Amino acid sequence: MADFLTNGNVAVAGRATGNRELITSSNILKWLAQGKVFSAGLGCEETAVDSEAALADVSPTFGLFAPSGETTIVLPLYASFSVTGEGGAANVVQCAVTKAANNCGTAMTKSGTALSKQNCNALYNTPPQATALSTITVSALTTSDYLSLFTATAADNLISTAGGAQFMNTVLEIDMLKHPVILAAGAALLIYAYTGTSDSTLTPYFQWAELTLDDLI
């Protein structure tokens, strides 16, 4: 029997013969150890991001954008948004994934404020190739350009009632592994957060892996 080969093509004879214990780990833990998992968000002293007063396709609140090339695949893993409502209106969050930038009806362009990014393995200083932004402007999208994955509404009517709570805080979580998508060639994960007023604020956190096709085989 041929030796068992690791991903680095290192022969491990004991795994083939059964003389050693076979230890496996999840793909995510392996990617984390290899320095392929990244995160983005706000620092402890940064101001939360204002929601939009209305939903508009050209104005996502947050976004994770794959690099323009096709070599690097971005696999979103998790996202959370701490929503603080202060204006007595419902907070609505929609999560959408777009086609590759050049496959959108109008080739998608983007601008916005960069979120703090880091490699989740402290041993690696490799910067991520994906772009994480807040307060974004993108070129116009049509319904055929994206697929909506997640919508949540956080009611905030207590503060409109006399004697009610002064604020309401809700954490919206998106486990992308329950409905995985792959971003490449400029495709984006877009988060649209809006209320009837502009009083709500959000604190985001994203986590994703940057892979090649070999990592998925």
Rosetta silent file (secondary structure, phi, psi, omega in degrees, C-alpha in Angstrom):
SEQUENCE: MADFLTNGNVAVAGRATGNRELITSSNILKWLAQGKVFSAGLGCEETAVDSEAALADVSPTFGLFAPSGETTIVLPLYASFSVTGEGGAANVVQCAVTKAANNCGTAMTKSGTALSKQNCNALYNTPPQATALSTITVSALTTSDYLSLFTATAADNLISTAGGAQFMNTVLEIDMLKHPVILAAGAALLIYAYTGTSDSTLTPYFQWAELTLDDLI
SCORE:     score description
SCORE:     0.000 S_00000001
   1 L     0.000  136.904 -179.790    0.000    0.000    0.000 S_00000001
   2 L   -71.240  152.166  177.921    1.317    3.448   -0.864 S_00000001
   3 L   -62.635  149.117  171.128    2.091    5.878    1.914 S_00000001
   4 E   -69.524  134.884  179.447   -0.550    8.386    2.937 S_00000001
   5 E  -109.646  130.729  174.295    0.354   11.812    1.523 S_00000001
   6 L   -76.142  177.726  177.851   -0.412   15.054    3.333 S_00000001
   7 L   -62.398  -23.063  177.256   -1.390   18.227    1.453 S_00000001
   8 L   -91.334   15.777  179.839    2.320   19.040    1.382 S_00000001
   9 L    60.261   30.128  175.773    3.040   15.695   -0.348 S_00000001
  10 L   -93.783  126.360 -178.808    4.782   14.379    2.774 S_00000001
  11 E   -73.128  132.690  176.770    4.501   10.598    3.130 S_00000001
  12 E  -124.870   92.830 -172.589    3.040    9.380    6.426 S_00000001
  13 H   -64.112  -37.679 -176.342    3.472    5.631    6.442 S_00000001
  14 H   -60.076  -30.822 -179.862    1.823    5.048    9.801 S_00000001
  15 H   -70.451  -30.517  179.742   -1.488    6.332    8.532 S_00000001
  16 H   -76.997  -35.407 -175.874   -1.457    3.792    5.742 S_00000001
  17 H   -91.017  -13.387  179.600   -0.525    0.846    7.950 S_00000001
  18 L    84.785    8.232 -179.165   -2.710    1.783   10.885 S_00000001
  19 L   -78.642  -13.254  179.330    0.201    1.856   13.357 S_00000001
  20 L  -125.296  156.295  178.786   -0.557    5.469   14.292 S_00000001
  21 L   -71.388  133.702  177.621   -3.736    7.245   15.255 S_00000001
  22 L   -87.900  114.711 -178.782   -5.351    9.083   12.349 S_00000001
  23 L  -110.930  126.368  178.437   -6.156   12.606   13.489 S_00000001
  24 L  -120.846  159.796  176.485   -8.267   14.846   11.294 S_00000001
  25 L  -137.114  165.192  178.913   -9.493   18.408   11.731 S_00000001
  26 L   -66.358  156.481  177.570  -12.093   20.561   10.045 S_00000001
  27 H   -58.244  -37.870 -176.974  -11.112   22.372    6.875 S_00000001
  28 H   -64.130  -42.804  178.357  -11.532   25.716    8.647 S_00000001
  29 H   -63.799  -36.896  177.639   -9.034   24.804   11.377 S_00000001
  30 H   -65.401  -45.704  179.041   -6.598   23.664    8.701 S_00000001
  31 H   -63.826  -35.472  177.733   -7.018   26.910    6.750 S_00000001
  32 H   -63.351  -45.268  179.192   -6.603   28.865    9.981 S_00000001
  33 H   -63.849  -30.685 -179.193   -3.323   27.085   10.727 S_00000001
  34 L   -85.186    1.824  179.135   -2.179   27.779    7.175 S_00000001
  35 L    75.588   29.355 -176.507   -2.867   31.513    7.524 S_00000001
  36 L  -107.798    6.440 -179.670   -5.766   31.532    5.075 S_00000001
  37 E  -111.387  132.343 -174.940   -8.497   32.852    7.400 S_00000001
  38 E  -130.037  164.856  177.146   -9.010   36.610    7.813 S_00000001
  39 E  -142.363  162.864  178.167  -11.344   38.968    9.633 S_00000001
  40 E  -151.439  151.610  178.744  -12.452   42.587    9.418 S_00000001
  41 E   175.236 -152.925  178.025  -14.439   44.965   11.572 S_00000001
  42 L  -108.145  147.680  174.086  -14.135   48.002   13.803 S_00000001
  43 L   -75.080  168.141 -174.834  -11.580   48.573   16.521 S_00000001
  44 L   -61.000  -28.439 -175.703  -12.651   49.012   20.139 S_00000001
  45 L  -102.478    5.417 -178.460  -12.428   52.801   19.958 S_00000001
  46 L   -84.264  151.117  179.970  -13.992   53.260   16.531 S_00000001
  47 L   -78.801  136.012  177.678  -17.425   54.809   16.027 S_00000001
  48 L   -60.815  158.331 -174.383  -20.223   52.500   14.874 S_00000001
  49 E   -91.694  133.414  177.970  -21.470   52.944   11.305 S_00000001
  50 E   -67.757  142.891  172.439  -24.750   54.747   10.631 S_00000001
  51 L   -76.859  168.907  176.744  -27.496   52.826    8.884 S_00000001
  52 E   -86.946  156.053  178.020  -29.102   54.163    5.733 S_00000001
  53 L   -81.636  -15.599  179.489  -32.441   55.973    5.786 S_00000001
  54 L  -156.304  155.829  178.477  -33.692   53.901    2.824 S_00000001
  55 L   -78.294  127.210  177.328  -32.705   50.824    0.862 S_00000001
  56 L  -142.508  131.608 -174.723  -30.761   51.646   -2.315 S_00000001
  57 L   -61.223  -25.969 -176.484  -28.855   49.160   -4.471 S_00000001
  58 L   -88.508    0.612 -173.844  -25.941   51.599   -4.901 S_00000001
  59 L  -130.297   65.757  173.547  -25.477   52.185   -1.153 S_00000001
  60 L   -65.563  149.245  176.915  -24.542   49.037    0.785 S_00000001
  61 L   -79.830  -40.159  178.079  -23.645   49.653    4.416 S_00000001
  62 E  -137.201  158.513  177.580  -20.935   46.978    4.449 S_00000001
  63 E  -160.080  146.241  172.781  -19.320   44.780    1.833 S_00000001
  64 E  -119.477  118.491 -172.417  -16.740   42.052    1.348 S_00000001
  65 E  -115.041  129.513  174.945  -15.303   42.086   -2.177 S_00000001
  66 L   -70.880  151.837  174.314  -13.230   39.354   -3.816 S_00000001
  67 L   -62.110  160.081 -171.985  -10.094   40.456   -5.689 S_00000001
  68 L   -68.895  -25.920 -179.037  -10.579   41.036   -9.403 S_00000001
  69 L   -75.318  172.074 -177.498   -8.571   37.983  -10.497 S_00000001
  70 L  -103.587   -1.772 -177.407   -9.887   34.437  -10.647 S_00000001
  71 L   -74.458  -43.628 -177.965   -7.029   32.708   -8.799 S_00000001
  72 L   -90.158  126.872  177.699   -8.087   33.626   -5.253 S_00000001
  73 E  -104.863  128.892  177.877  -11.446   32.309   -4.061 S_00000001
  74 E  -101.959  122.434  179.237  -13.087   34.061   -1.122 S_00000001
  75 E  -112.276  100.634  177.508  -15.258   31.833    1.060 S_00000001
  76 E   -62.064  136.399 -178.345  -17.291   33.890    3.565 S_00000001
  77 E  -107.884  -42.845 -171.424  -17.506   32.051    6.886 S_00000001
  78 E  -161.888  147.947  173.049  -19.361   34.263    9.337 S_00000001
  79 E  -148.066  144.074  174.646  -20.679   37.777    9.839 S_00000001
  80 E  -139.619  152.651 -177.924  -22.322   39.551   12.758 S_00000001
  81 E  -139.916  115.247  175.361  -23.764   43.031   13.212 S_00000001
  82 E   -85.130  114.805 -174.180  -24.471   44.632   16.565 S_00000001
  83 E  -105.906  121.801  174.953  -27.408   46.980   15.924 S_00000001
  84 E  -110.202  114.489 -178.882  -28.173   49.806   18.328 S_00000001
  85 E   -95.842  132.445 -177.482  -31.512   51.480   17.613 S_00000001
  86 L  -129.814   -0.718 -171.476  -32.086   54.999   18.893 S_00000001
  87 L  -116.356    6.300  177.160  -34.824   56.378   16.681 S_00000001
  88 L    78.157   14.678 -179.898  -37.916   54.304   17.314 S_00000001
  89 L  -118.627  159.194  178.306  -37.909   52.628   13.886 S_00000001
  90 L   -72.206  139.119  176.177  -37.372   49.032   12.797 S_00000001
  91 E   -97.409  125.991 -179.114  -33.862   48.117   11.710 S_00000001
  92 E  -117.698  131.623  178.979  -33.725   45.955    8.583 S_00000001
  93 E  -123.672  126.420  175.053  -30.600   44.136    7.405 S_00000001
  94 E  -118.842  138.841  178.495  -30.354   42.383    4.035 S_00000001
  95 E  -116.131  128.344 -177.845  -27.443   40.243    2.909 S_00000001
  96 E  -136.340  150.916  175.816  -26.854   39.693   -0.811 S_00000001
  97 E  -117.505  133.775 -178.030  -24.190   38.079   -2.983 S_00000001
  98 E   -99.074  168.090  169.233  -23.428   39.444   -6.433 S_00000001
  99 L   -70.594  174.499  171.576  -22.150   37.924   -9.619 S_00000001
 100 L   -55.570  148.416 -171.906  -18.545   38.496  -10.674 S_00000001
 101 H   -52.272  -45.328 -176.123  -17.955   42.232  -11.199 S_00000001
 102 H   -78.245   -9.778  179.473  -17.806   42.046  -14.996 S_00000001
 103 H   -94.070   -5.441  174.742  -20.867   39.791  -15.178 S_00000001
 104 L   -71.941  157.265 -178.513  -23.166   42.343  -13.568 S_00000001
 105 L   -51.365  -44.842  169.029  -25.431   44.296  -15.918 S_00000001
 106 L  -114.752  123.115 -176.793  -23.124   47.261  -15.391 S_00000001
 107 L   -48.193  121.861 -171.152  -19.594   46.163  -14.476 S_00000001
 108 L   -72.343  130.231  170.644  -19.524   46.740  -10.729 S_00000001
 109 L  -117.357  166.141 -174.877  -17.224   49.360   -9.267 S_00000001
 110 E  -148.827  153.745  169.560  -16.880   50.241   -5.592 S_00000001
 111 E  -153.725  157.858 -179.575  -15.692   52.878   -3.153 S_00000001
 112 E   166.485 -168.854 -179.447  -15.992   53.262    0.605 S_00000001
 113 E   -99.461  126.659 -177.190  -14.231   53.311    3.972 S_00000001
 114 E   -68.478  136.146  171.201  -11.863   50.421    4.684 S_00000001
 115 L   -86.889  151.727  177.956  -12.604   48.222    7.693 S_00000001
 116 E   -63.985  129.532 -176.756   -9.712   47.061    9.864 S_00000001
 117 E  -124.091  151.965  177.320   -8.482   43.696    8.527 S_00000001
 118 E  -156.417  157.572  171.126   -6.141   41.069    9.890 S_00000001
 119 E   -78.335  130.010 -176.320   -4.920   37.541    9.407 S_00000001
 120 L   -73.464   -7.942  173.560   -6.619   35.405   12.060 S_00000001
 121 L  -103.602  111.041 -174.393   -3.400   33.444   12.615 S_00000001
 122 L   -61.760  -18.100  179.907   -1.073   35.728   14.582 S_00000001
 123 L   -74.308  -18.018 -177.416    1.974   33.886   13.215 S_00000001
 124 L  -107.493  137.212  173.946    1.230   35.208    9.736 S_00000001
 125 L  -105.619    8.517 -177.815    1.469   38.827    8.635 S_00000001
 126 L   -61.923  121.341  179.699    0.120   38.086    5.178 S_00000001
 127 L   -75.477  151.703  177.576   -2.490   40.739    4.345 S_00000001
 128 L   -71.275  151.744  175.042   -5.817   39.644    2.855 S_00000001
 129 L   -89.474  -23.661  177.266   -6.476   40.156   -0.839 S_00000001
 130 L   -70.341  157.720  179.553  -10.210   40.663   -0.308 S_00000001
 131 E  -112.458  128.075  177.365  -11.514   44.173    0.361 S_00000001
 132 E  -116.466  123.765 -173.348  -13.799   44.918    3.336 S_00000001
 133 E  -131.347  159.783  168.269  -15.557   48.295    3.303 S_00000001
 134 E  -126.816  164.680  178.707  -18.239   50.295    5.069 S_00000001
 135 E    48.507   66.621 -165.473  -20.408   53.188    3.857 S_00000001
 136 E  -101.001  151.974  165.736  -20.069   51.994    0.281 S_00000001
 137 E  -123.437  124.730  176.151  -21.036   53.252   -3.140 S_00000001
 138 E  -121.460  161.917  175.082  -21.281   50.679   -5.938 S_00000001
 139 L   -66.408  159.046 -173.870  -22.441   50.992   -9.518 S_00000001
 140 L   -58.172  135.068  177.760  -26.135   50.323  -10.103 S_00000001
 141 L  -113.779  153.690  174.906  -27.212   46.703   -9.690 S_00000001
 142 L  -113.910  169.943 -177.893  -30.314   44.967  -11.000 S_00000001
 143 H   -61.407  -24.581  179.273  -32.244   42.077   -9.504 S_00000001
 144 H   -81.415   -5.728 -177.726  -30.458   39.689  -11.865 S_00000001
 145 H   -88.548  -17.098 -176.136  -27.057   40.773  -10.515 S_00000001
 146 E  -146.700  162.393  177.994  -27.431   39.375   -7.008 S_00000001
 147 E  -119.293  121.294  178.459  -29.095   36.757   -4.865 S_00000001
 148 E   -76.788  130.657 -175.511  -30.513   37.806   -1.505 S_00000001
 149 E  -108.432  -26.832 -166.935  -29.490   35.358    1.204 S_00000001
 150 E  -156.075  131.200  173.545  -30.626   36.801    4.499 S_00000001
 151 E  -135.248  133.782  178.855  -33.077   39.385    5.770 S_00000001
 152 E  -138.681  144.734  176.681  -33.641   40.300    9.421 S_00000001
 153 E  -123.838  126.466  177.600  -35.732   42.935   11.156 S_00000001
 154 E  -107.762  106.837 -178.493  -34.950   44.140   14.666 S_00000001
 155 L   -65.494  143.088 -176.211  -38.001   45.882   16.129 S_00000001
 156 L  -138.422   38.775 -173.450  -37.203   49.051   18.018 S_00000001
 157 L   -88.216   -9.866 -178.063  -40.570   50.365   19.087 S_00000001
 158 H   -62.383  -36.115 -174.983  -40.032   50.261   22.850 S_00000001
 159 H   -74.998   -7.544  176.839  -38.152   53.539   22.878 S_00000001
 160 H   -89.496   -4.686 -177.534  -41.141   55.265   21.272 S_00000001
 161 L  -100.793  135.564  179.690  -43.296   54.389   24.282 S_00000001
 162 L   -56.113  129.643 -179.938  -43.359   56.599   27.341 S_00000001
 163 L    79.461    4.472 -179.598  -41.279   54.993   30.053 S_00000001
 164 L   -76.621  178.302  179.341  -39.842   52.472   27.596 S_00000001
 165 L   -62.120  150.866 -178.244  -36.239   51.380   27.297 S_00000001
 166 L   -81.639  -21.075  176.911  -33.793   54.068   26.208 S_00000001
 167 L  -157.540  163.561  175.888  -32.135   51.872   23.634 S_00000001
 168 E  -134.936  130.582 -179.031  -32.301   48.414   22.141 S_00000001
 169 E  -119.621  128.970 -178.887  -29.299   46.381   21.047 S_00000001
 170 E  -130.999  137.681  174.947  -29.591   43.326   18.803 S_00000001
 171 E  -105.782  118.854  176.609  -26.863   41.116   17.345 S_00000001
 172 E   -99.564  125.242 -177.275  -27.674   39.684   13.923 S_00000001
 173 E  -114.442  140.932  177.034  -25.524   36.686   12.996 S_00000001
 174 E  -125.023  109.186  176.005  -25.009   35.133    9.564 S_00000001
 175 E   -90.263   98.123 -174.707  -23.456   31.656    9.515 S_00000001
 176 H   -68.677  -18.011  179.606  -22.355   31.455    5.887 S_00000001
 177 H   -71.289  -16.883  177.173  -21.426   27.782    6.236 S_00000001
 178 H   -79.589  -22.184  174.063  -25.149   26.964    6.422 S_00000001
 179 L  -143.994   72.408 -171.094  -25.616   28.399    2.941 S_00000001
 180 L   -65.476  144.959  173.816  -22.066   28.614    1.515 S_00000001
 181 L  -136.122  156.462  178.082  -21.191   30.828   -1.426 S_00000001
 182 L  -117.365  131.818  177.611  -17.928   31.439   -3.248 S_00000001
 183 E  -108.919  133.804  176.969  -16.788   34.901   -4.281 S_00000001
 184 L  -155.961  161.459  174.625  -14.290   35.403   -7.101 S_00000001
 185 L    54.906   43.507  175.959  -13.439   37.865   -9.863 S_00000001
 186 L    83.966    3.903  176.147  -14.744   40.894   -7.982 S_00000001
 187 L   -64.104  158.191 -172.877  -17.977   39.311   -6.704 S_00000001
 188 E  -136.497  148.888  165.177  -19.224   40.770   -3.429 S_00000001
 189 E  -100.409  113.543 -173.961  -21.074   39.956   -0.238 S_00000001
 190 E  -111.922  136.339  178.370  -23.135   43.121    0.358 S_00000001
 191 E  -115.327  119.461  177.250  -24.926   44.105    3.556 S_00000001
 192 E  -106.774  116.583  179.124  -27.737   46.655    3.305 S_00000001
 193 E  -120.557  126.257 -177.865  -28.824   48.064    6.677 S_00000001
 194 E  -149.507  157.426  175.900  -31.503   50.693    6.844 S_00000001
 195 L  -136.773  174.681  176.464  -34.179   52.141    9.133 S_00000001
 196 L   -69.259  -18.071  173.309  -36.998   54.622    8.767 S_00000001
 197 L  -125.176 -177.901  177.520  -34.572   57.158   10.212 S_00000001
 198 L  -104.734   22.098 -171.615  -30.784   57.359   10.136 S_00000001
 199 L   -83.551  -23.816 -177.549  -30.439   56.984   13.909 S_00000001
 200 L   -73.373  148.891  176.356  -29.461   53.329   14.162 S_00000001
 201 E  -127.508  155.898 -177.393  -25.799   52.349   14.192 S_00000001
 202 E  -133.587  142.146  173.613  -24.084   49.030   13.476 S_00000001
 203 E  -115.643  114.498 -172.352  -20.821   47.420   14.521 S_00000001
 204 E   -96.295  159.710  168.488  -19.775   44.727   11.999 S_00000001
 205 E  -146.758  127.770  176.729  -17.549   41.664   12.114 S_00000001
 206 E  -118.503  149.881  168.573  -16.660   39.527    9.085 S_00000001
 207 E  -140.175  137.371 -178.452  -14.633   36.333    8.815 S_00000001
 208 E  -151.636  165.008  175.121  -13.629   34.633    5.583 S_00000001
 209 E  -114.955  143.291  175.476  -11.087   32.274    4.025 S_00000001
 210 E  -112.241  117.217 -166.823   -8.983   33.023    0.955 S_00000001
 211 E  -131.386  172.432  167.844   -8.356   29.837   -0.978 S_00000001
 212 L  -118.597  171.666 -179.394   -7.408   28.349   -4.315 S_00000001
 213 H   -59.166  -31.199 -179.992   -9.185   25.526   -6.095 S_00000001
 214 H   -62.283  -29.899  179.593   -6.631   23.082   -4.659 S_00000001
 215 H   -72.105  -17.435 -175.481   -7.922   23.863   -1.160 S_00000001
 216 H  -102.786   -1.146 -178.111  -11.422   22.773   -2.164 S_00000001
 217 L   -99.146    0.000    0.000  -10.531   19.454   -3.776 S_00000001
